[in-house]
């Protein structure tokens, strides 16, 4: 009989329904692989938090029976943690395979009986229901987007609720199935549930982002922008009459092209009419603009002044004409489009970094050609040219804030096509699709880089916690048998790192860590050293694990053992020198495990919010006046410190909560709020507001 080994997962070709296409099978298999790679990390953190919670409860338990129960659970956790992880991942894995399959009908129970309800079981069920509700609200558009893409992939209606294999209800079901094998008491189930919610279910957003990006890059609804429909609560039968509240003021609608032209006409005044001129045709205008586009580098300020651009356009239209020929002028529609585009791009440039100005300069004349060729550019938000401009703005805002030459080089083929080819909706649609593909690729790279930085910070924090715990245990052992100053220095600056690394890798309840504590007692003289060769080898092995070379590890081990006994005073000078060298070489970084004792009101507000929702964006003002955006990718509630990364996911700096709050208070840092309005819509509205002001238009032709 073929027995499936632990950790071995069935292939999608064996478990998937036969009617799924090959592409569906491949993408589902890749999605399963992404889940199998992502889930073990959070699950191990959950179990580590659960183990710490059990240890704290055991240390503060009033009854020895309760202590035994907590310790028994910890031992069971050590034995069955791998089975828990495999069962959890397998449950999620099978949920992906069975998408769209009809639910099995429940068989009618025979001989129904009544029984008393266990209060702890009821509390656990209520906690699970509340967790699902909180997680569903926290998931937001990402979860809805993933439900649509998975549904399209397998050809079923949009997935939500229990049918969503990567949603909170699926995670809760996997938790129930996998934790049932542990056989934990109900109150311990609640502790495990709190750990799972804190580390896993609250942190599902990166997994949803990765899978959404992977499916979108594979062509599954690449331009999907869903939003969850608000659910109207059922009204009670009887309602107390309330005083009528004033209706909320509706948001102003985006101005149309006719509105903008009317505002422009009012601000500019009567248009002068030349009776001896004729208006250029569409082909003449496009040819003149193309020629201007080829020679725009000769006049750097041409794109920022409507009057100069108008004059150059007139010169280009009349180039090669005889002196006595009728002058050719752009028509009123083309003249209005020129002024509006110049003003619009001037507004768009203001909040962007200097590196992004070159990108907008390349796009201004091609989009002016699009606006002149199709008047719908000013009337339709869904115009392909406007959608492309919106995507270019997103790329400029998010990816060109660090003067990244590589990103500009990647956009060069798109900009060349935009400048070279005549304006057409198909061109803008193709360029938009290619730009979206590039943005998705950059996003995946940034997420991978950011994930590495966050994992490094999490590992550093775990190491710091292990150092603190090892220091506490070592201090307790030293207090029982105080050594000489030299041996104490060696223990605190060499052997304590060995204990911390062992604690981090194997856990406090492991046999390896227990053996290292026994060695510590032998070094302190509380226990007989036994076989000196074996003790020497074990001490050297521990020192080599923390990075010591062979000869150095042998020398320090001999100093620690002290020729088979506790270090004598005669060896103190040599050992003290070794300890000082270790202290200089292995001085740890600034500790991140202690929070400031007193926090300001701003710091307390940030701490309360960031502890639940990390990932906020902040804008920093550099000493030279430049403004750069940084993301708080990781935040430690224990240490009140965070890690700032660039848009590309690279490490920027660490910052404490008090430093961030102080910078916000002094105006050096500004938190960037989440807004639903795009940069282009905001600029469109600002353009209309500027046209409503009286007076001549700056840079416009009179």
C-alpha positions in Angstrom: 0.0 0.0 0.0 1.3 3.4 -1.0 1.4 5.6 2.1 1.6 9.3 1.6 4.6 10.7 3.4 4.3 13.9 5.5 4.9 17.0 3.5 4.3 15.3 0.3 1.4 16.9 -1.6 -0.7 15.3 -4.4 -0.2 16.7 -7.8 -2.8 18.9 -9.4 -3.0 16.5 -12.3 -4.2 13.8 -10.0 -6.7 15.7 -7.9 -8.1 18.4 -10.3 -11.4 17.9 -12.1 -11.0 16.5 -15.6 -12.9 19.4 -17.2 -10.4 22.1 -16.1 -8.2 23.3 -19.1 -4.4 22.9 -19.0 -3.9 26.6 -18.2 -6.2 26.4 -15.3 -4.5 23.3 -13.9 -1.1 25.1 -14.3 -2.2 28.3 -12.6 -3.9 26.5 -9.7 -0.8 24.4 -9.2 1.3 27.5 -9.1 -1.1 29.1 -6.7 -0.9 26.0 -4.4 2.9 26.2 -4.6 2.8 29.9 -3.6 0.6 29.0 -0.6 2.9 26.1 0.4 5.9 28.5 0.3 4.2 31.3 2.2 2.1 29.6 4.9 4.9 27.8 6.9 6.5 31.1 8.0 3.4 32.6 9.6 2.4 29.2 11.0 5.7 28.8 12.8 5.4 32.3 14.2 1.9 31.4 15.5 3.1 28.3 17.2 6.1 30.2 18.7 3.7 32.8 20.1 1.4 30.1 21.4 4.4 28.4 23.1 5.4 31.7 24.8 1.8 32.3 25.9 1.7 28.8 27.5 5.1 29.5 29.2 3.8 32.8 30.6 0.6 31.2 31.8 2.5 28.3 33.4 4.8 30.7 35.2 1.9 32.6 36.7 -0.4 29.7 37.4 -1.5 29.3 41.0 -2.0 25.6 41.0 0.6 22.9 40.1 -2.1 21.1 38.2 -2.5 24.0 35.9 1.2 24.2 35.4 1.3 20.5 34.5 -1.4 21.1 32.0 0.4 24.0 30.4 3.6 22.0 30.3 1.9 19.0 28.8 0.4 21.1 26.0 3.9 22.5 25.3 5.3 19.0 25.0 2.5 17.9 22.8 3.1 21.0 20.7 6.8 20.1 20.2 5.8 16.6 19.1 2.9 17.5 16.8 3.8 20.9 15.4 4.9 19.5 12.1 1.7 17.5 11.7 -0.3 20.7 12.6 1.5 22.7 9.8 1.1 19.9 7.2 -2.6 19.4 8.1 -3.3 23.2 7.9 -1.5 23.6 4.5 -3.1 20.4 3.2 -6.6 21.8 4.1 -5.9 25.0 2.2 -4.4 23.0 -0.7 -7.5 20.8 -1.0 -9.7 23.8 -0.9 -8.0 25.2 -4.0 -8.4 21.9 -5.8 -12.1 21.5 -4.9 -13.1 25.0 -6.1 -16.5 24.9 -7.8 -17.3 21.3 -6.6 -20.8 20.9 -5.1 -20.8 20.7 -1.4 -21.5 17.3 0.0 -25.0 16.9 1.4 -25.1 16.3 5.2 -26.6 13.0 6.1 -29.5 13.2 8.5 -28.4 12.4 12.0 -30.0 9.4 13.6 -31.2 9.5 17.1 -30.7 13.2 17.8 -30.2 13.9 21.5 -29.9 17.0 23.6 -26.8 17.7 25.6 -25.5 20.6 27.8 -23.5 23.2 26.0 -19.9 23.5 27.1 -19.2 27.2 27.9 -15.6 27.0 26.6 -16.7 25.4 23.4 -19.4 28.1 23.0 -16.7 30.8 23.7 -14.4 29.2 21.1 -17.2 29.2 18.4 -18.1 32.8 19.2 -14.4 33.8 19.0 -14.1 32.1 15.6 -17.2 33.8 14.3 -15.9 37.2 15.4 -12.5 36.4 13.9 -14.1 35.7 10.5 -16.1 38.9 10.6 -13.1 41.0 11.5 -10.9 39.4 8.8 -13.5 39.7 6.1 -13.8 43.4 6.9 -10.0 43.7 6.9 -9.5 41.9 3.6 -11.4 44.5 1.6 -10.9 44.9 -2.1 -7.9 42.5 -2.3 -10.0 39.6 -1.1 -12.9 40.5 -3.5 -10.4 40.8 -6.4 -8.9 37.4 -5.6 -12.4 35.9 -5.5 -13.2 37.2 -9.0 -9.9 35.9 -10.5 -10.1 32.4 -9.0 -13.8 32.2 -10.1 -12.9 33.2 -13.7 -10.0 30.8 -13.6 -12.3 27.8 -13.0 -15.5 29.1 -14.6 -17.8 29.7 -11.6 -19.5 32.7 -10.0 -17.4 35.0 -7.9 -16.1 33.3 -4.8 -16.9 34.6 -1.3 -17.6 33.3 2.2 -17.1 29.6 2.6 -16.5 29.1 -1.1 -13.3 31.3 -1.0 -10.4 28.9 -0.5 -8.0 31.6 0.7 -10.5 33.7 2.7 -10.8 33.9 6.5 -13.5 31.2 6.7 -11.2 28.8 4.9 -8.4 29.7 7.3 -10.7 29.1 10.3 -11.8 25.8 8.9 -8.1 24.8 8.4 -7.4 25.9 12.0 -10.2 23.7 13.3 -9.2 20.7 11.4 -5.5 21.0 12.2 -5.8 21.9 15.8 -8.3 19.1 16.5 -5.4 16.7 16.0 -3.4 18.3 18.8 -6.1 17.3 21.4 -5.8 20.6 23.3 -8.1 21.7 26.1 -10.6 24.3 25.1 -8.9 27.2 27.0 -5.7 26.3 25.2 -7.5 26.4 21.9 -8.4 30.0 22.6 -4.7 30.9 23.2 -3.8 29.2 19.9 -6.6 31.0 18.1 -5.3 34.3 19.4 -1.8 33.5 18.1 -3.2 32.4 14.7 -5.2 35.6 14.3 -2.3 37.8 15.3 0.3 36.3 13.0 -1.5 34.5 10.2 -5.0 35.8 9.6 -4.2 39.5 10.1 -1.2 39.1 7.8 -3.0 37.5 4.8 -2.7 40.7 2.7 0.8 39.9 1.3 -0.4 36.4 0.2 -3.5 37.9 -1.5 -1.3 40.5 -3.2 1.2 38.0 -4.4 -1.5 35.6 -5.8 -3.4 38.5 -7.4 -0.3 39.8 -9.0 0.6 36.3 -10.3 -2.8 35.7 -11.8 -3.0 39.2 -13.3 0.4 38.7 -14.9 -0.9 35.4 -16.4 -3.8 37.3 -18.1 -6.5 36.6 -15.6 -8.5 39.9 -15.4 -5.4 42.0 -15.6 -7.3 45.3 -15.4 -9.8 44.3 -12.7 -10.7 47.0 -10.2 -13.4 45.5 -8.1 -15.1 46.9 -5.0 -17.3 45.1 -2.5 -21.0 46.1 -2.6 -22.2 47.6 0.7 -24.6 45.3 2.4 -27.8 47.1 3.6 -28.8 46.0 7.0 -32.3 44.8 7.5 -34.4 47.5 9.1 -36.4 46.8 12.2 -40.1 46.6 12.0 -40.7 49.6 14.2 -38.5 52.7 14.0 -38.6 55.7 16.2 -39.1 58.8 14.1 -35.9 60.9 13.9 -35.5 64.5 12.9 -34.7 64.9 9.3 -30.9 65.3 8.8 -29.6 67.4 6.0 -28.6 65.4 3.0 -24.8 65.1 2.6 -23.4 67.3 -0.1 -22.7 65.4 -3.2 -19.1 65.4 -4.5 -18.7 67.7 -7.5 -18.8 65.9 -10.8 -15.7 66.0 -13.0 -15.9 68.9 -15.5 -16.6 68.0 -19.1 -14.8 69.3 -22.1 -17.5 71.8 -22.9 -17.4 73.1 -19.3 -13.6 73.6 -19.5 -13.9 75.4 -22.8 -16.6 77.7 -21.4 -14.5 78.5 -18.3 -11.5 79.1 -20.5 -13.5 81.4 -22.8 -14.7 83.4 -19.8 -11.3 83.8 -18.3 -9.6 84.6 -21.6 -12.2 87.0 -23.0 -13.1 87.6 -26.6 -11.0 85.7 -29.1 -9.3 87.9 -31.8 -10.4 87.0 -35.3 -8.1 87.3 -38.3 -10.3 87.6 -41.4 -7.4 86.9 -43.8 -6.4 83.6 -42.2 -7.7 80.1 -42.6 -7.8 77.3 -40.0 -5.6 74.3 -40.5 -7.1 70.9 -41.2 -6.7 67.8 -39.0 -3.8 66.3 -41.1 -2.0 69.7 -41.2 -2.2 70.0 -37.4 -1.0 66.4 -36.8 2.0 67.0 -39.2 2.9 70.3 -37.5 2.7 68.8 -34.1 4.8 65.8 -35.2 7.5 68.2 -36.5 7.4 70.1 -33.2 7.7 66.9 -31.3 10.9 66.1 -33.2 12.4 69.5 -32.4 11.1 70.1 -28.9 14.6 69.6 -27.4 15.8 72.8 -28.9 13.5 74.8 -26.6 13.3 73.4 -23.1 10.6 75.8 -21.9 8.4 75.3 -24.9 6.1 72.7 -23.2 5.4 74.9 -20.2 4.2 78.0 -22.0 1.0 77.9 -24.0 1.7 81.2 -25.9 5.2 80.0 -27.0 3.9 76.6 -28.0 1.1 78.3 -30.0 3.5 80.6 -31.8 5.8 77.6 -32.7 2.8 75.7 -34.0 1.8 78.6 -36.2 5.3 78.9 -37.5 5.3 75.2 -38.3 2.0 75.4 -40.0 3.2 78.2 -42.3 6.7 76.8 -42.9 7.5 76.7 -46.6 4.5 78.9 -47.6 5.0 82.0 -49.8 4.9 85.4 -48.2 1.7 86.4 -50.0 0.0 83.1 -49.0 -3.0 83.1 -46.7 -1.7 82.5 -43.1 -2.7 79.2 -41.6 -3.8 79.1 -37.9 -5.0 76.4 -35.6 -8.8 76.3 -35.2 -10.6 77.4 -32.0 -11.0 73.8 -30.8 -7.3 73.0 -31.4 -6.3 76.3 -29.7 -8.4 75.5 -26.6 -7.0 71.9 -26.4 -3.4 73.3 -26.5 -4.0 75.7 -23.6 -5.9 73.1 -21.5 -3.2 70.4 -22.0 -0.4 72.8 -21.2 -2.2 73.8 -18.0 -3.1 70.2 -17.1 0.5 69.0 -17.4 1.7 72.0 -15.4 -0.5 70.9 -12.5 0.5 67.3 -12.9 4.2 68.1 -12.6 4.0 70.0 -9.3 3.8 67.1 -6.8 6.1 64.8 -8.8 9.9 64.5 -8.2 12.2 66.0 -10.8 13.0 62.5 -12.3 9.3 62.2 -13.3 9.3 65.5 -15.2 11.2 64.1 -18.1 8.6 61.3 -18.4 5.7 63.8 -18.6 7.6 66.0 -21.1 7.9 63.0 -23.4 4.2 62.3 -23.2 2.8 65.9 -23.4 2.9 66.5 -27.2 1.7 63.0 -28.1 -1.3 63.4 -25.8 -1.9 66.9 -27.2 -2.1 65.2 -30.6 -4.6 62.8 -29.1 -6.7 65.6 -27.6 -6.8 67.5 -30.9 -7.6 64.4 -32.9 -10.5 63.3 -30.7 -12.5 65.8 -28.7 -13.7 62.9 -26.4 -10.3 63.2 -24.6 -11.8 66.0 -22.4 -15.3 64.4 -22.1 -14.6 60.7 -21.3 -12.8 59.4 -18.3 -12.5 56.1 -20.0 -10.7 57.5 -23.0 -7.8 55.2 -23.9 -5.3 58.2 -23.9 -6.5 59.4 -20.5 -6.2 55.9 -19.1 -2.7 55.7 -20.4 -1.8 59.1 -18.9 -3.2 57.9 -15.6 -0.9 54.8 -15.7 2.1 57.0 -16.6 1.3 59.2 -13.6 1.2 56.1 -11.3 4.5 54.9 -12.7 6.1 58.4 -12.2 4.7 58.8 -8.7 5.5 55.4 -7.4 8.6 54.2 -9.2 10.6 57.3 -10.3 11.1 58.9 -6.9 14.7 57.6 -6.6 16.1 58.7 -10.0 16.1 55.1 -11.1 17.6 55.1 -14.6 16.7 51.5 -15.1 13.0 52.2 -14.9 13.3 55.0 -17.4 15.1 52.7 -19.7 12.3 50.1 -19.4 9.8 52.8 -20.4 11.8 54.0 -23.4 10.2 51.6 -26.0 6.7 52.7 -24.9 7.6 56.3 -25.2 9.2 55.9 -28.6 6.0 54.2 -29.9 3.9 57.0 -28.4 6.0 59.6 -30.1 6.4 57.8 -33.4 3.0 56.4 -34.2 -0.1 58.5 -35.1 -2.8 58.9 -32.4 -5.2 56.0 -32.3 -7.2 54.2 -29.5 -5.6 50.9 -30.3 -2.2 52.4 -29.8 -3.1 53.7 -26.3 -4.7 50.4 -25.4 -1.6 48.4 -26.4 0.7 50.7 -24.6 -1.5 50.6 -21.5 -1.4 46.8 -21.4 2.4 46.8 -21.8 2.8 49.4 -19.1 0.5 47.5 -16.8 2.6 44.4 -17.3 5.8 46.4 -16.4 4.1 47.8 -13.3 3.0 44.3 -12.2 6.6 43.1 -12.7 8.1 45.9 -10.7 5.5 45.4 -8.0 6.4 41.7 -7.7 10.1 42.5 -7.4 9.4 45.2 -4.8 7.2 42.8 -2.8 9.9 40.1 -2.9 12.6 42.6 -1.8 10.3 44.1 0.9 9.5 40.6 2.2 13.2 39.8 2.5 13.8 43.0 4.5 10.8 42.2 6.8 11.9 38.7 7.4 15.4 39.9 8.3 13.9 42.4 10.8 11.7 39.6 12.2 14.6 37.3 12.5 16.6 40.1 14.2 13.9 40.7 16.7 13.6 37.0 17.4 17.3 36.8 17.9 17.1 39.8 20.3 14.4 38.1 22.3 16.5 34.9 22.4 19.5 37.0 23.6 17.4 38.5 26.4 16.0 35.2 27.4 19.5 33.5 27.3 20.9 36.4 29.3 18.2 36.0 32.0 18.9 32.2 32.3 22.6 32.8 32.3 22.3 35.5 35.0 20.2 33.1 37.1 22.9 30.4 36.9 25.7 32.9 37.6 23.8 34.1 40.7 23.8 30.6 42.1 27.5 30.1 41.6 29.3 33.5 41.1 32.5 33.0 39.0 35.6 35.1 38.8 35.5 38.3 36.8 37.4 36.8 33.8 35.1 33.8 33.5 32.1 35.9 33.9 33.2 38.1 31.0 33.8 35.1 28.8 30.4 33.6 29.6 28.5 36.9 29.0 30.3 37.8 25.8 30.8 34.4 24.1 28.8 31.6 25.7 25.6 33.8 26.0 25.5 34.0 22.2 25.7 30.2 22.0 22.8 29.9 24.3 20.8 32.5 22.4 21.4 30.8 19.0 20.5 27.4 20.4 17.3 28.9 22.0 16.4 30.5 18.6 17.0 27.3 16.6 15.7 24.6 18.9 13.5 26.2 21.5 13.7 26.4 25.2 12.3 23.0 25.8 14.6 21.1 23.4 17.2 18.6 24.5 20.0 20.6 22.8 19.3 23.7 24.8 19.0 21.6 28.0 22.4 20.2 27.2 23.9 23.7 26.8 22.5 24.7 30.2 24.2 21.6 31.7 27.5 22.7 30.0 27.0 26.1 31.6 26.7 24.6 35.0 29.9 22.5 34.3 31.8 25.7 33.3 30.6 27.4 36.5 31.7 24.4 38.6 28.2 23.6 39.8 28.4 20.2 38.1 31.5 17.9 37.6 33.0 18.5 34.1 33.1 14.8 33.3 35.1 13.8 30.2 37.2 16.9 29.4 37.6 15.9 25.8 33.9 15.6 25.2 33.3 18.9 27.1 36.0 20.6 25.0 34.4 19.4 21.7 30.9 20.5 22.7 32.1 24.0 23.8 34.0 24.4 20.5 31.0 23.2 18.4 28.8 25.8 20.1 31.4 28.6 19.6 31.8 27.7 15.9 28.1 28.0 15.4 28.2 31.7 16.3 31.0 32.3 13.7 34.3 31.6 15.5 37.2 30.1 13.5 38.7 26.8 14.5 41.8 28.1 16.3 39.9 30.9 18.0 37.1 28.6 19.1 39.6 26.2 20.6 41.4 29.0 22.4 38.2 30.4 23.9 36.9 26.9 24.8 40.2 26.3 26.7 39.8 29.6 28.5 36.2 28.7 29.4 37.0 25.3 30.7 40.1 26.5 32.5 42.2 23.3 32.0 39.4 21.0 33.3 38.1 23.2 36.2 36.6 26.6 37.0 38.9 29.3 35.7 41.6 30.2 38.2 42.8 33.7 39.1 46.1 32.9 37.5 44.4 32.7 34.1 42.4 35.9 34.6 44.6 38.4 32.7 44.7 36.2 29.5 41.0 35.4 29.7 40.1 39.1 30.4 41.9 40.1 27.2 40.0 37.4 25.2 36.7 38.7 26.7 37.6 42.3 25.7 38.3 41.2 22.1 35.0 39.3 22.0 33.2 42.3 23.3 34.7 44.6 20.6 34.1 42.1 17.8 30.7 40.9 18.6 29.0 44.0 20.0 25.4 43.7 19.0 23.4 46.4 17.2 21.3 48.8 19.1 18.7 46.7 21.0 15.2 46.7 19.5 13.5 44.9 22.3 12.8 47.8 24.7 10.2 50.5 24.1 10.6 54.1 25.4 9.1 54.6 28.8 7.2 57.8 28.0 5.5 58.4 24.7 3.9 61.6 23.4 0.3 61.9 22.4 1.3 61.6 18.7 3.4 58.6 19.4 0.6 56.9 21.4 -1.8 57.5 18.5 0.7 56.1 16.0 1.5 53.1 18.2 -2.2 52.2 18.6 -2.8 52.4 14.8 0.4 50.9 13.5 0.2 48.0 15.9 -2.9 46.8 14.0 -2.2 48.1 10.5 1.4 48.3 9.4 2.3 49.4 5.9 1.5 53.1 6.1 3.3 55.5 3.7 5.1 58.6 4.8 6.6 61.6 3.0 10.0 62.8 4.3 11.4 66.2 3.5 15.2 65.9 2.9 17.6 68.6 4.0 18.0 69.7 0.3 14.2 70.2 0.1 13.5 67.0 -1.9 10.5 64.9 -0.8 10.8 61.2 -0.8 8.2 58.5 0.1 8.9 55.7 2.5 6.8 52.8 3.5 6.7 51.5 7.1 7.0 47.9 6.0 7.5 46.4 9.4 6.5 47.6 12.9 7.3 46.0 16.2 4.8 46.7 18.9 7.2 45.2 21.4 10.0 47.5 20.6 8.0 50.5 19.2 10.4 50.6 16.2 9.8 50.2 12.5 11.6 49.6 9.2 11.2 52.1 6.4 11.7 50.8 2.8 11.7 52.5 -0.6 9.1 52.0 -3.3 11.4 49.3 -4.7 11.3 47.4 -1.4 14.9 48.3 -0.5 15.9 49.1 3.0 15.9 52.9 3.8 16.3 53.2 7.6 15.1 52.1 10.9 13.2 54.6 13.0 11.8 54.5 16.5 8.2 55.5 17.2 9.2 58.6 19.2 11.5 59.8 16.4 8.7 59.4 13.8 6.2 61.2 16.1 8.6 64.0 16.7 9.3 64.4 12.9 5.5 64.5 12.2 5.0 67.1 14.9 7.8 69.3 13.5 6.5 69.0 9.9 9.5 67.1 8.6 7.4 64.0 7.9 3.8 63.8 6.6 1.7 60.7 6.6 0.2 60.0 3.2 -3.5 59.3 3.6 -5.3 56.8 1.4 -7.4 58.5 -1.2 -9.8 57.2 -3.8 -9.2 60.0 -6.2 -6.5 59.4 -8.9 -3.8 62.0 -9.6 -5.4 62.7 -13.0 -8.9 63.3 -11.6 -7.4 65.6 -8.9 -5.5 67.6 -11.6 -8.6 67.8 -13.7 -10.6 69.3 -10.8 -7.7 71.7 -10.0 -7.6 72.8 -13.7 -11.3 73.7 -13.5 -10.8 75.6 -10.2 -8.0 77.6 -11.7 -10.1 78.5 -14.8 -12.9 79.8 -12.5 -10.5 82.4 -11.1 -10.7 85.8 -12.8 -7.7 87.2 -14.7 -5.6 86.2 -17.7 -4.3 82.7 -18.0 -0.5 82.5 -17.2 1.4 81.6 -20.3 -1.7 81.6 -22.5 -2.1 83.5 -25.8 -4.1 86.6 -25.5 
